[in-house]
């Protein structure tokens, strides 16, 4: 079953519940060029470039408070 919502109702609902304005134009219309995967790729790149150094310097704390961190970071990077 597919439910259809018109653009105005969606915008009214979504704008009240999000702080991510990048997916909308200044006039409130949907930004047709918005790509939500860009931020995920950027985050993965940052982790990929810096994780080894951060983990080496903070291994004891990370392992104590977030023992699954290396596994979870690997999921983000891959």
mmCIF file of the N, C-alpha and C atoms, coordinates in Angstrom:
data_MODEL
# 
_entry.id   MODEL 
# 
loop_
_atom_site.group_PDB 
_atom_site.id 
_atom_site.type_symbol 
_atom_site.label_atom_id 
_atom_site.label_alt_id 
_atom_site.label_comp_id 
_atom_site.label_asym_id 
_atom_site.label_entity_id 
_atom_site.label_seq_id 
_atom_site.pdbx_PDB_ins_code 
_atom_site.Cartn_x 
_atom_site.Cartn_y 
_atom_site.Cartn_z 
_atom_site.occupancy 
_atom_site.B_iso_or_equiv 
_atom_site.pdbx_formal_charge 
_atom_site.auth_seq_id 
_atom_site.auth_comp_id 
_atom_site.auth_asym_id 
_atom_site.auth_atom_id 
_atom_site.pdbx_PDB_model_num 
ATOM 1   N N  . UNK A 1 1  ? 0.829  -1.168 0.000  1.00 0.00 ? 1  UNK A N  1 
ATOM 2   C CA . UNK A 1 1  ? 0.000  0.000  0.000  1.00 0.00 ? 1  UNK A CA 1 
ATOM 3   C C  . UNK A 1 1  ? 0.883  1.245  0.000  1.00 0.00 ? 1  UNK A C  1 
ATOM 4   N N  . UNK A 1 2  ? 0.634  2.142  -0.889 1.00 0.00 ? 2  UNK A N  1 
ATOM 5   C CA . UNK A 1 2  ? 1.418  3.367  -1.014 1.00 0.00 ? 2  UNK A CA 1 
ATOM 6   C C  . UNK A 1 2  ? 0.555  4.567  -0.617 1.00 0.00 ? 2  UNK A C  1 
ATOM 7   N N  . UNK A 1 3  ? 1.079  5.369  0.290  1.00 0.00 ? 3  UNK A N  1 
ATOM 8   C CA . UNK A 1 3  ? 0.357  6.563  0.724  1.00 0.00 ? 3  UNK A CA 1 
ATOM 9   C C  . UNK A 1 3  ? 1.010  7.773  0.083  1.00 0.00 ? 3  UNK A C  1 
ATOM 10  N N  . UNK A 1 4  ? 0.202  8.619  -0.499 1.00 0.00 ? 4  UNK A N  1 
ATOM 11  C CA . UNK A 1 4  ? 0.708  9.807  -1.163 1.00 0.00 ? 4  UNK A CA 1 
ATOM 12  C C  . UNK A 1 4  ? 0.390  11.041 -0.327 1.00 0.00 ? 4  UNK A C  1 
ATOM 13  N N  . UNK A 1 5  ? 1.388  11.921 -0.208 1.00 0.00 ? 5  UNK A N  1 
ATOM 14  C CA . UNK A 1 5  ? 1.219  13.164 0.541  1.00 0.00 ? 5  UNK A CA 1 
ATOM 15  C C  . UNK A 1 5  ? 1.621  14.302 -0.374 1.00 0.00 ? 5  UNK A C  1 
ATOM 16  N N  . UNK A 1 6  ? 0.808  15.343 -0.413 1.00 0.00 ? 6  UNK A N  1 
ATOM 17  C CA . UNK A 1 6  ? 1.193  16.447 -1.286 1.00 0.00 ? 6  UNK A CA 1 
ATOM 18  C C  . UNK A 1 6  ? 2.369  17.206 -0.677 1.00 0.00 ? 6  UNK A C  1 
ATOM 19  N N  . UNK A 1 7  ? 3.069  17.941 -1.504 1.00 0.00 ? 7  UNK A N  1 
ATOM 20  C CA . UNK A 1 7  ? 4.313  18.590 -1.101 1.00 0.00 ? 7  UNK A CA 1 
ATOM 21  C C  . UNK A 1 7  ? 4.107  19.580 0.046  1.00 0.00 ? 7  UNK A C  1 
ATOM 22  N N  . UNK A 1 8  ? 3.064  20.360 0.008  1.00 0.00 ? 8  UNK A N  1 
ATOM 23  C CA . UNK A 1 8  ? 2.830  21.352 1.067  1.00 0.00 ? 8  UNK A CA 1 
ATOM 24  C C  . UNK A 1 8  ? 2.629  20.687 2.420  1.00 0.00 ? 8  UNK A C  1 
ATOM 25  N N  . UNK A 1 9  ? 1.816  19.646 2.475  1.00 0.00 ? 9  UNK A N  1 
ATOM 26  C CA . UNK A 1 9  ? 1.601  18.940 3.739  1.00 0.00 ? 9  UNK A CA 1 
ATOM 27  C C  . UNK A 1 9  ? 2.891  18.311 4.257  1.00 0.00 ? 9  UNK A C  1 
ATOM 28  N N  . UNK A 1 10 ? 3.669  17.746 3.355  1.00 0.00 ? 10 UNK A N  1 
ATOM 29  C CA . UNK A 1 10 ? 4.953  17.164 3.750  1.00 0.00 ? 10 UNK A CA 1 
ATOM 30  C C  . UNK A 1 10 ? 5.870  18.233 4.328  1.00 0.00 ? 10 UNK A C  1 
ATOM 31  N N  . UNK A 1 11 ? 5.984  19.368 3.637  1.00 0.00 ? 11 UNK A N  1 
ATOM 32  C CA . UNK A 1 11 ? 6.862  20.441 4.102  1.00 0.00 ? 11 UNK A CA 1 
ATOM 33  C C  . UNK A 1 11 ? 6.415  20.979 5.464  1.00 0.00 ? 11 UNK A C  1 
ATOM 34  N N  . UNK A 1 12 ? 5.113  21.154 5.633  1.00 0.00 ? 12 UNK A N  1 
ATOM 35  C CA . UNK A 1 12 ? 4.606  21.637 6.917  1.00 0.00 ? 12 UNK A CA 1 
ATOM 36  C C  . UNK A 1 12 ? 4.955  20.658 8.042  1.00 0.00 ? 12 UNK A C  1 
ATOM 37  N N  . UNK A 1 13 ? 4.785  19.380 7.788  1.00 0.00 ? 13 UNK A N  1 
ATOM 38  C CA . UNK A 1 13 ? 5.085  18.356 8.782  1.00 0.00 ? 13 UNK A CA 1 
ATOM 39  C C  . UNK A 1 13 ? 6.589  18.265 9.035  1.00 0.00 ? 13 UNK A C  1 
ATOM 40  N N  . UNK A 1 14 ? 7.377  18.181 7.973  1.00 0.00 ? 14 UNK A N  1 
ATOM 41  C CA . UNK A 1 14 ? 8.812  17.953 8.085  1.00 0.00 ? 14 UNK A CA 1 
ATOM 42  C C  . UNK A 1 14 ? 9.546  19.157 8.678  1.00 0.00 ? 14 UNK A C  1 
ATOM 43  N N  . UNK A 1 15 ? 9.189  20.354 8.251  1.00 0.00 ? 15 UNK A N  1 
ATOM 44  C CA . UNK A 1 15 ? 9.876  21.550 8.750  1.00 0.00 ? 15 UNK A CA 1 
ATOM 45  C C  . UNK A 1 15 ? 9.697  21.741 10.246 1.00 0.00 ? 15 UNK A C  1 
ATOM 46  N N  . UNK A 1 16 ? 8.585  21.296 10.782 1.00 0.00 ? 16 UNK A N  1 
ATOM 47  C CA . UNK A 1 16 ? 8.353  21.407 12.216 1.00 0.00 ? 16 UNK A CA 1 
ATOM 48  C C  . UNK A 1 16 ? 9.192  20.423 13.022 1.00 0.00 ? 16 UNK A C  1 
ATOM 49  N N  . UNK A 1 17 ? 9.779  19.420 12.373 1.00 0.00 ? 17 UNK A N  1 
ATOM 50  C CA . UNK A 1 17 ? 10.443 18.343 13.097 1.00 0.00 ? 17 UNK A CA 1 
ATOM 51  C C  . UNK A 1 17 ? 11.905 18.135 12.730 1.00 0.00 ? 17 UNK A C  1 
ATOM 52  N N  . UNK A 1 18 ? 12.517 19.025 11.988 1.00 0.00 ? 18 UNK A N  1 
ATOM 53  C CA . UNK A 1 18 ? 13.895 18.816 11.578 1.00 0.00 ? 18 UNK A CA 1 
ATOM 54  C C  . UNK A 1 18 ? 14.675 20.119 11.590 1.00 0.00 ? 18 UNK A C  1 
ATOM 55  N N  . UNK A 1 19 ? 15.967 19.987 11.738 1.00 0.00 ? 19 UNK A N  1 
ATOM 56  C CA . UNK A 1 19 ? 16.847 21.150 11.665 1.00 0.00 ? 19 UNK A CA 1 
ATOM 57  C C  . UNK A 1 19 ? 17.717 21.081 10.416 1.00 0.00 ? 19 UNK A C  1 
ATOM 58  N N  . UNK A 1 20 ? 17.487 20.117 9.563  1.00 0.00 ? 20 UNK A N  1 
ATOM 59  C CA . UNK A 1 20 ? 18.297 19.930 8.365  1.00 0.00 ? 20 UNK A CA 1 
ATOM 60  C C  . UNK A 1 20 ? 17.693 20.705 7.204  1.00 0.00 ? 20 UNK A C  1 
ATOM 61  N N  . UNK A 1 21 ? 18.099 21.958 7.068  1.00 0.00 ? 21 UNK A N  1 
ATOM 62  C CA . UNK A 1 21 ? 17.515 22.830 6.050  1.00 0.00 ? 21 UNK A CA 1 
ATOM 63  C C  . UNK A 1 21 ? 18.134 22.612 4.676  1.00 0.00 ? 21 UNK A C  1 
ATOM 64  N N  . UNK A 1 22 ? 19.182 21.815 4.578  1.00 0.00 ? 22 UNK A N  1 
ATOM 65  C CA . UNK A 1 22 ? 19.859 21.628 3.298  1.00 0.00 ? 22 UNK A CA 1 
ATOM 66  C C  . UNK A 1 22 ? 18.978 20.988 2.235  1.00 0.00 ? 22 UNK A C  1 
ATOM 67  N N  . UNK A 1 23 ? 17.987 20.251 2.631  1.00 0.00 ? 23 UNK A N  1 
ATOM 68  C CA . UNK A 1 23 ? 17.150 19.589 1.638  1.00 0.00 ? 23 UNK A CA 1 
ATOM 69  C C  . UNK A 1 23 ? 16.037 20.501 1.137  1.00 0.00 ? 23 UNK A C  1 
ATOM 70  N N  . UNK A 1 24 ? 16.026 21.759 1.586  1.00 0.00 ? 24 UNK A N  1 
ATOM 71  C CA . UNK A 1 24 ? 15.009 22.712 1.145  1.00 0.00 ? 24 UNK A CA 1 
ATOM 72  C C  . UNK A 1 24 ? 15.657 23.970 0.576  1.00 0.00 ? 24 UNK A C  1 
ATOM 73  N N  . UNK A 1 25 ? 15.005 24.559 -0.371 1.00 0.00 ? 25 UNK A N  1 
ATOM 74  C CA . UNK A 1 25 ? 15.429 25.847 -0.912 1.00 0.00 ? 25 UNK A CA 1 
ATOM 75  C C  . UNK A 1 25 ? 15.002 26.952 0.043  1.00 0.00 ? 25 UNK A C  1 
ATOM 76  N N  . UNK A 1 26 ? 15.496 28.174 -0.182 1.00 0.00 ? 26 UNK A N  1 
ATOM 77  C CA . UNK A 1 26 ? 15.170 29.303 0.686  1.00 0.00 ? 26 UNK A CA 1 
ATOM 78  C C  . UNK A 1 26 ? 13.664 29.572 0.738  1.00 0.00 ? 26 UNK A C  1 
ATOM 79  N N  . UNK A 1 27 ? 12.953 29.273 -0.345 1.00 0.00 ? 27 UNK A N  1 
ATOM 80  C CA . UNK A 1 27 ? 11.502 29.514 -0.371 1.00 0.00 ? 27 UNK A CA 1 
ATOM 81  C C  . UNK A 1 27 ? 10.695 28.379 0.266  1.00 0.00 ? 27 UNK A C  1 
ATOM 82  N N  . UNK A 1 28 ? 11.370 27.348 0.784  1.00 0.00 ? 28 UNK A N  1 
ATOM 83  C CA . UNK A 1 28 ? 10.688 26.244 1.436  1.00 0.00 ? 28 UNK A CA 1 
ATOM 84  C C  . UNK A 1 28 ? 10.383 25.069 0.528  1.00 0.00 ? 28 UNK A C  1 
ATOM 85  N N  . UNK A 1 29 ? 10.629 25.219 -0.764 1.00 0.00 ? 29 UNK A N  1 
ATOM 86  C CA . UNK A 1 29 ? 10.391 24.107 -1.685 1.00 0.00 ? 29 UNK A CA 1 
ATOM 87  C C  . UNK A 1 29 ? 11.508 23.069 -1.558 1.00 0.00 ? 29 UNK A C  1 
ATOM 88  N N  . UNK A 1 30 ? 11.227 21.858 -2.000 1.00 0.00 ? 30 UNK A N  1 
ATOM 89  C CA . UNK A 1 30 ? 12.235 20.801 -1.938 1.00 0.00 ? 30 UNK A CA 1 
ATOM 90  C C  . UNK A 1 30 ? 13.401 21.107 -2.861 1.00 0.00 ? 30 UNK A C  1 
ATOM 91  N N  . UNK A 1 31 ? 14.601 20.896 -2.367 1.00 0.00 ? 31 UNK A N  1 
ATOM 92  C CA . UNK A 1 31 ? 15.803 21.060 -3.173 1.00 0.00 ? 31 UNK A CA 1 
ATOM 93  C C  . UNK A 1 31 ? 15.994 19.774 -3.978 1.00 0.00 ? 31 UNK A C  1 
ATOM 94  N N  . UNK A 1 32 ? 15.750 19.840 -5.260 1.00 0.00 ? 32 UNK A N  1 
ATOM 95  C CA . UNK A 1 32 ? 15.802 18.646 -6.116 1.00 0.00 ? 32 UNK A CA 1 
ATOM 96  C C  . UNK A 1 32 ? 17.215 18.077 -6.214 1.00 0.00 ? 32 UNK A C  1 
ATOM 97  N N  . UNK A 1 33 ? 18.243 18.884 -5.913 1.00 0.00 ? 33 UNK A N  1 
ATOM 98  C CA . UNK A 1 33 ? 19.632 18.438 -5.996 1.00 0.00 ? 33 UNK A CA 1 
ATOM 99  C C  . UNK A 1 33 ? 20.177 17.922 -4.664 1.00 0.00 ? 33 UNK A C  1 
ATOM 100 N N  . UNK A 1 34 ? 19.337 17.896 -3.640 1.00 0.00 ? 34 UNK A N  1 
ATOM 101 C CA . UNK A 1 34 ? 19.785 17.454 -2.315 1.00 0.00 ? 34 UNK A CA 1 
ATOM 102 C C  . UNK A 1 34 ? 20.143 15.978 -2.346 1.00 0.00 ? 34 UNK A C  1 
ATOM 103 N N  . UNK A 1 35 ? 21.290 15.646 -1.786 1.00 0.00 ? 35 UNK A N  1 
ATOM 104 C CA . UNK A 1 35 ? 21.740 14.263 -1.737 1.00 0.00 ? 35 UNK A CA 1 
ATOM 105 C C  . UNK A 1 35 ? 22.146 13.958 -0.299 1.00 0.00 ? 35 UNK A C  1 
ATOM 106 N N  . UNK A 1 36 ? 21.339 13.222 0.415  1.00 0.00 ? 36 UNK A N  1 
ATOM 107 C CA . UNK A 1 36 ? 21.612 12.944 1.824  1.00 0.00 ? 36 UNK A CA 1 
ATOM 108 C C  . UNK A 1 36 ? 22.846 12.067 2.026  1.00 0.00 ? 36 UNK A C  1 
ATOM 109 N N  . UNK A 1 37 ? 23.314 11.414 0.978  1.00 0.00 ? 37 UNK A N  1 
ATOM 110 C CA . UNK A 1 37 ? 24.475 10.537 1.111  1.00 0.00 ? 37 UNK A CA 1 
ATOM 111 C C  . UNK A 1 37 ? 25.785 11.311 1.181  1.00 0.00 ? 37 UNK A C  1 
ATOM 112 N N  . UNK A 1 38 ? 25.774 12.579 0.798  1.00 0.00 ? 38 UNK A N  1 
ATOM 113 C CA . UNK A 1 38 ? 27.008 13.366 0.818  1.00 0.00 ? 38 UNK A CA 1 
ATOM 114 C C  . UNK A 1 38 ? 27.572 13.463 2.228  1.00 0.00 ? 38 UNK A C  1 
ATOM 115 N N  . UNK A 1 39 ? 26.738 13.743 3.211  1.00 0.00 ? 39 UNK A N  1 
ATOM 116 C CA . UNK A 1 39 ? 27.242 13.893 4.576  1.00 0.00 ? 39 UNK A CA 1 
ATOM 117 C C  . UNK A 1 39 ? 27.773 12.565 5.108  1.00 0.00 ? 39 UNK A C  1 
ATOM 118 N N  . UNK A 1 40 ? 27.126 11.462 4.787  1.00 0.00 ? 40 UNK A N  1 
ATOM 119 C CA . UNK A 1 40 ? 27.590 10.159 5.240  1.00 0.00 ? 40 UNK A CA 1 
ATOM 120 C C  . UNK A 1 40 ? 28.955 9.858  4.643  1.00 0.00 ? 40 UNK A C  1 
ATOM 121 N N  . UNK A 1 41 ? 29.137 10.164 3.371  1.00 0.00 ? 41 UNK A N  1 
ATOM 122 C CA . UNK A 1 41 ? 30.430 9.955  2.734  1.00 0.00 ? 41 UNK A CA 1 
ATOM 123 C C  . UNK A 1 41 ? 31.514 10.801 3.361  1.00 0.00 ? 41 UNK A C  1 
ATOM 124 N N  . UNK A 1 42 ? 31.176 12.019 3.709  1.00 0.00 ? 42 UNK A N  1 
ATOM 125 C CA . UNK A 1 42 ? 32.131 12.916 4.347  1.00 0.00 ? 42 UNK A CA 1 
ATOM 126 C C  . UNK A 1 42 ? 32.524 12.390 5.716  1.00 0.00 ? 42 UNK A C  1 
ATOM 127 N N  . UNK A 1 43 ? 31.553 11.947 6.482  1.00 0.00 ? 43 UNK A N  1 
ATOM 128 C CA . UNK A 1 43 ? 31.829 11.399 7.813  1.00 0.00 ? 43 UNK A CA 1 
ATOM 129 C C  . UNK A 1 43 ? 32.720 10.166 7.703  1.00 0.00 ? 43 UNK A C  1 
ATOM 130 N N  . UNK A 1 44 ? 32.407 9.295  6.763  1.00 0.00 ? 44 UNK A N  1 
ATOM 131 C CA . UNK A 1 44 ? 33.221 8.094  6.565  1.00 0.00 ? 44 UNK A CA 1 
ATOM 132 C C  . UNK A 1 44 ? 34.650 8.466  6.188  1.00 0.00 ? 44 UNK A C  1 
ATOM 133 N N  . UNK A 1 45 ? 34.811 9.480  5.363  1.00 0.00 ? 45 UNK A N  1 
ATOM 134 C CA . UNK A 1 45 ? 36.147 9.926  4.962  1.00 0.00 ? 45 UNK A CA 1 
ATOM 135 C C  . UNK A 1 45 ? 36.925 10.451 6.157  1.00 0.00 ? 45 UNK A C  1 
ATOM 136 N N  . UNK A 1 46 ? 36.280 11.243 6.985  1.00 0.00 ? 46 UNK A N  1 
ATOM 137 C CA . UNK A 1 46 ? 36.936 11.778 8.178  1.00 0.00 ? 46 UNK A CA 1 
ATOM 138 C C  . UNK A 1 46 ? 37.376 10.649 9.101  1.00 0.00 ? 46 UNK A C  1 
ATOM 139 N N  . UNK A 1 47 ? 36.482 9.692  9.352  1.00 0.00 ? 47 UNK A N  1 
ATOM 140 C CA . UNK A 1 47 ? 36.853 8.560  10.192 1.00 0.00 ? 47 UNK A CA 1 
ATOM 141 C C  . UNK A 1 47 ? 37.983 7.755  9.565  1.00 0.00 ? 47 UNK A C  1 
ATOM 142 N N  . UNK A 1 48 ? 37.915 7.542  8.278  1.00 0.00 ? 48 UNK A N  1 
ATOM 143 C CA . UNK A 1 48 ? 38.941 6.767  7.581  1.00 0.00 ? 48 UNK A CA 1 
ATOM 144 C C  . UNK A 1 48 ? 40.313 7.422  7.714  1.00 0.00 ? 48 UNK A C  1 
ATOM 145 N N  . UNK A 1 49 ? 40.354 8.739  7.606  1.00 0.00 ? 49 UNK A N  1 
ATOM 146 C CA . UNK A 1 49 ? 41.627 9.459  7.653  1.00 0.00 ? 49 UNK A CA 1 
ATOM 147 C C  . UNK A 1 49 ? 42.186 9.621  9.065  1.00 0.00 ? 49 UNK A C  1 
ATOM 148 N N  . UNK A 1 50 ? 41.339 9.646  10.082 1.00 0.00 ? 50 UNK A N  1 
ATOM 149 C CA . UNK A 1 50 ? 41.804 9.998  11.420 1.00 0.00 ? 50 UNK A CA 1 
ATOM 150 C C  . UNK A 1 50 ? 41.637 8.920  12.483 1.00 0.00 ? 50 UNK A C  1 
ATOM 151 N N  . UNK A 1 51 ? 40.872 7.882  12.202 1.00 0.00 ? 51 UNK A N  1 
ATOM 152 C CA . UNK A 1 51 ? 40.558 6.912  13.230 1.00 0.00 ? 51 UNK A CA 1 
ATOM 153 C C  . UNK A 1 51 ? 41.798 6.220  13.801 1.00 0.00 ? 51 UNK A C  1 
ATOM 154 N N  . UNK A 1 52 ? 42.710 5.785  12.963 1.00 0.00 ? 52 UNK A N  1 
ATOM 155 C CA . UNK A 1 52 ? 43.883 5.053  13.452 1.00 0.00 ? 52 UNK A CA 1 
ATOM 156 C C  . UNK A 1 52 ? 44.675 5.889  14.449 1.00 0.00 ? 52 UNK A C  1 
ATOM 157 N N  . UNK A 1 53 ? 44.879 7.154  14.130 1.00 0.00 ? 53 UNK A N  1 
ATOM 158 C CA . UNK A 1 53 ? 45.635 8.046  15.012 1.00 0.00 ? 53 UNK A CA 1 
ATOM 159 C C  . UNK A 1 53 ? 44.876 8.295  16.323 1.00 0.00 ? 53 UNK A C  1 
ATOM 160 N N  . UNK A 1 54 ? 43.604 8.579  16.222 1.00 0.00 ? 54 UNK A N  1 
ATOM 161 C CA . UNK A 1 54 ? 42.780 8.832  17.416 1.00 0.00 ? 54 UNK A CA 1 
ATOM 162 C C  . UNK A 1 54 ? 42.733 7.588  18.294 1.00 0.00 ? 54 UNK A C  1 
ATOM 163 N N  . UNK A 1 55 ? 42.528 6.448  17.685 1.00 0.00 ? 55 UNK A N  1 
ATOM 164 C CA . UNK A 1 55 ? 42.438 5.205  18.459 1.00 0.00 ? 55 UNK A CA 1 
ATOM 165 C C  . UNK A 1 55 ? 43.771 4.884  19.136 1.00 0.00 ? 55 UNK A C  1 
ATOM 166 N N  . UNK A 1 56 ? 44.869 5.087  18.438 1.00 0.00 ? 56 UNK A N  1 
ATOM 167 C CA . UNK A 1 56 ? 46.188 4.825  19.016 1.00 0.00 ? 56 UNK A CA 1 
ATOM 168 C C  . UNK A 1 56 ? 46.430 5.709  20.238 1.00 0.00 ? 56 UNK A C  1 
ATOM 169 N N  . UNK A 1 57 ? 46.093 6.975  20.133 1.00 0.00 ? 57 UNK A N  1 
ATOM 170 C CA . UNK A 1 57 ? 46.334 7.925  21.231 1.00 0.00 ? 57 UNK A CA 1 
ATOM 171 C C  . UNK A 1 57 ? 45.364 7.737  22.400 1.00 0.00 ? 57 UNK A C  1 
ATOM 172 N N  . UNK A 1 58 ? 44.163 7.224  22.149 1.00 0.00 ? 58 UNK A N  1 
ATOM 173 C CA . UNK A 1 58 ? 43.124 7.134  23.175 1.00 0.00 ? 58 UNK A CA 1 
ATOM 174 C C  . UNK A 1 58 ? 42.591 5.727  23.376 1.00 0.00 ? 58 UNK A C  1 
ATOM 175 N N  . UNK A 1 59 ? 43.389 4.757  23.055 1.00 0.00 ? 59 UNK A N  1 
ATOM 176 C CA . UNK A 1 59 ? 42.944 3.359  23.070 1.00 0.00 ? 59 UNK A CA 1 
ATOM 177 C C  . UNK A 1 59 ? 42.344 2.937  24.409 1.00 0.00 ? 59 UNK A C  1 
ATOM 178 N N  . UNK A 1 60 ? 43.001 3.272  25.506 1.00 0.00 ? 60 UNK A N  1 
ATOM 179 C CA . UNK A 1 60 ? 42.542 2.838  26.824 1.00 0.00 ? 60 UNK A CA 1 
ATOM 180 C C  . UNK A 1 60 ? 41.147 3.386  27.143 1.00 0.00 ? 60 UNK A C  1 
ATOM 181 N N  . UNK A 1 61 ? 40.937 4.674  26.897 1.00 0.00 ? 61 UNK A N  1 
ATOM 182 C CA . UNK A 1 61 ? 39.624 5.271  27.162 1.00 0.00 ? 61 UNK A CA 1 
ATOM 183 C C  . UNK A 1 61 ? 38.541 4.722  26.238 1.00 0.00 ? 61 UNK A C  1 
ATOM 184 N N  . UNK A 1 62 ? 38.870 4.613  24.963 1.00 0.00 ? 62 UNK A N  1 
ATOM 185 C CA . UNK A 1 62 ? 37.892 4.114  23.984 1.00 0.00 ? 62 UNK A CA 1 
ATOM 186 C C  . UNK A 1 62 ? 37.490 2.685  24.325 1.00 0.00 ? 62 UNK A C  1 
ATOM 187 N N  . UNK A 1 63 ? 38.471 1.842  24.622 1.00 0.00 ? 63 UNK A N  1 
ATOM 188 C CA . UNK A 1 63 ? 38.162 0.448  24.951 1.00 0.00 ? 63 UNK A CA 1 
ATOM 189 C C  . UNK A 1 63 ? 37.366 0.333  26.250 1.00 0.00 ? 63 UNK A C  1 
ATOM 190 N N  . UNK A 1 64 ? 37.606 1.244  27.184 1.00 0.00 ? 64 UNK A N  1 
ATOM 191 C CA . UNK A 1 64 ? 36.892 1.216  28.454 1.00 0.00 ? 64 UNK A CA 1 
ATOM 192 C C  . UNK A 1 64 ? 35.425 1.623  28.292 1.00 0.00 ? 64 UNK A C  1 
ATOM 193 N N  . UNK A 1 65 ? 35.191 2.730  27.569 1.00 0.00 ? 65 UNK A N  1 
ATOM 194 C CA . UNK A 1 65 ? 33.836 3.267  27.476 1.00 0.00 ? 65 UNK A CA 1 
ATOM 195 C C  . UNK A 1 65 ? 33.065 2.849  26.226 1.00 0.00 ? 65 UNK A C  1 
ATOM 196 N N  . UNK A 1 66 ? 33.763 2.504  25.190 1.00 0.00 ? 66 UNK A N  1 
ATOM 197 C CA . UNK A 1 66 ? 33.124 2.061  23.939 1.00 0.00 ? 66 UNK A CA 1 
ATOM 198 C C  . UNK A 1 66 ? 33.885 0.864  23.370 1.00 0.00 ? 66 UNK A C  1 
ATOM 199 N N  . UNK A 1 67 ? 33.771 -0.293 24.003 1.00 0.00 ? 67 UNK A N  1 
ATOM 200 C CA . UNK A 1 67 ? 34.570 -1.440 23.565 1.00 0.00 ? 67 UNK A CA 1 
ATOM 201 C C  . UNK A 1 67 ? 34.289 -1.902 22.136 1.00 0.00 ? 67 UNK A C  1 
ATOM 202 N N  . UNK A 1 68 ? 33.139 -1.600 21.599 1.00 0.00 ? 68 UNK A N  1 
ATOM 203 C CA . UNK A 1 68 ? 32.818 -1.998 20.225 1.00 0.00 ? 68 UNK A CA 1 
ATOM 204 C C  . UNK A 1 68 ? 33.156 -0.913 19.201 1.00 0.00 ? 68 UNK A C  1 
ATOM 205 N N  . UNK A 1 69 ? 33.785 0.163  19.637 1.00 0.00 ? 69 UNK A N  1 
ATOM 206 C CA . UNK A 1 69 ? 34.066 1.286  18.738 1.00 0.00 ? 69 UNK A CA 1 
ATOM 207 C C  . UNK A 1 69 ? 34.814 0.875  17.472 1.00 0.00 ? 69 UNK A C  1 
ATOM 208 N N  . UNK A 1 70 ? 35.888 0.101  17.555 1.00 0.00 ? 70 UNK A N  1 
ATOM 209 C CA . UNK A 1 70 ? 36.591 -0.259 16.313 1.00 0.00 ? 70 UNK A CA 1 
ATOM 210 C C  . UNK A 1 70 ? 35.695 -0.985 15.302 1.00 0.00 ? 70 UNK A C  1 
ATOM 211 N N  . UNK A 1 71 ? 34.817 -1.833 15.785 1.00 0.00 ? 71 UNK A N  1 
ATOM 212 C CA . UNK A 1 71 ? 33.900 -2.560 14.903 1.00 0.00 ? 71 UNK A CA 1 
ATOM 213 C C  . UNK A 1 71 ? 32.896 -1.610 14.270 1.00 0.00 ? 71 UNK A C  1 
ATOM 214 N N  . UNK A 1 72 ? 32.339 -0.711 15.085 1.00 0.00 ? 72 UNK A N  1 
ATOM 215 C CA . UNK A 1 72 ? 31.348 0.246  14.580 1.00 0.00 ? 72 UNK A CA 1 
ATOM 216 C C  . UNK A 1 72 ? 31.972 1.229  13.595 1.00 0.00 ? 72 UNK A C  1 
ATOM 217 N N  . UNK A 1 73 ? 33.171 1.683  13.875 1.00 0.00 ? 73 UNK A N  1 
ATOM 218 C CA . UNK A 1 73 ? 33.860 2.608  12.961 1.00 0.00 ? 73 UNK A CA 1 
ATOM 219 C C  . UNK A 1 73 ? 34.145 1.915  11.638 1.00 0.00 ? 73 UNK A C  1 
ATOM 220 N N  . UNK A 1 74 ? 34.518 0.661  11.689 1.00 0.00 ? 74 UNK A N  1 
ATOM 221 C CA . UNK A 1 74 ? 34.756 -0.106 10.451 1.00 0.00 ? 74 UNK A CA 1 
ATOM 222 C C  . UNK A 1 74 ? 33.499 -0.146 9.594  1.00 0.00 ? 74 UNK A C  1 
ATOM 223 N N  . UNK A 1 75 ? 32.322 -0.288 10.243 1.00 0.00 ? 75 UNK A N  1 
ATOM 224 C CA . UNK A 1 75 ? 31.049 -0.291 9.498  1.00 0.00 ? 75 UNK A CA 1 
ATOM 225 C C  . UNK A 1 75 ? 30.819 1.039  8.812  1.00 0.00 ? 75 UNK A C  1 
ATOM 226 N N  . UNK A 1 76 ? 31.146 2.140  9.492  1.00 0.00 ? 76 UNK A N  1 
ATOM 227 C CA . UNK A 1 76 ? 30.959 3.472  8.900  1.00 0.00 ? 76 UNK A CA 1 
ATOM 228 C C  . UNK A 1 76 ? 31.879 3.660  7.701  1.00 0.00 ? 76 UNK A C  1 
ATOM 229 N N  . UNK A 1 77 ? 33.133 3.261  7.868  1.00 0.00 ? 77 UNK A N  1 
ATOM 230 C CA . UNK A 1 77 ? 34.107 3.453  6.806  1.00 0.00 ? 77 UNK A CA 1 
ATOM 231 C C  . UNK A 1 77 ? 33.779 2.577  5.587  1.00 0.00 ? 77 UNK A C  1 
ATOM 232 N N  . UNK A 1 78 ? 33.379 1.340  5.837  1.00 0.00 ? 78 UNK A N  1 
ATOM 233 C CA . UNK A 1 78 ? 33.066 0.432  4.729  1.00 0.00 ? 78 UNK A CA 1 
ATOM 234 C C  . UNK A 1 78 ? 31.698 0.742  4.221  1.00 0.00 ? 78 UNK A C  1 
# 
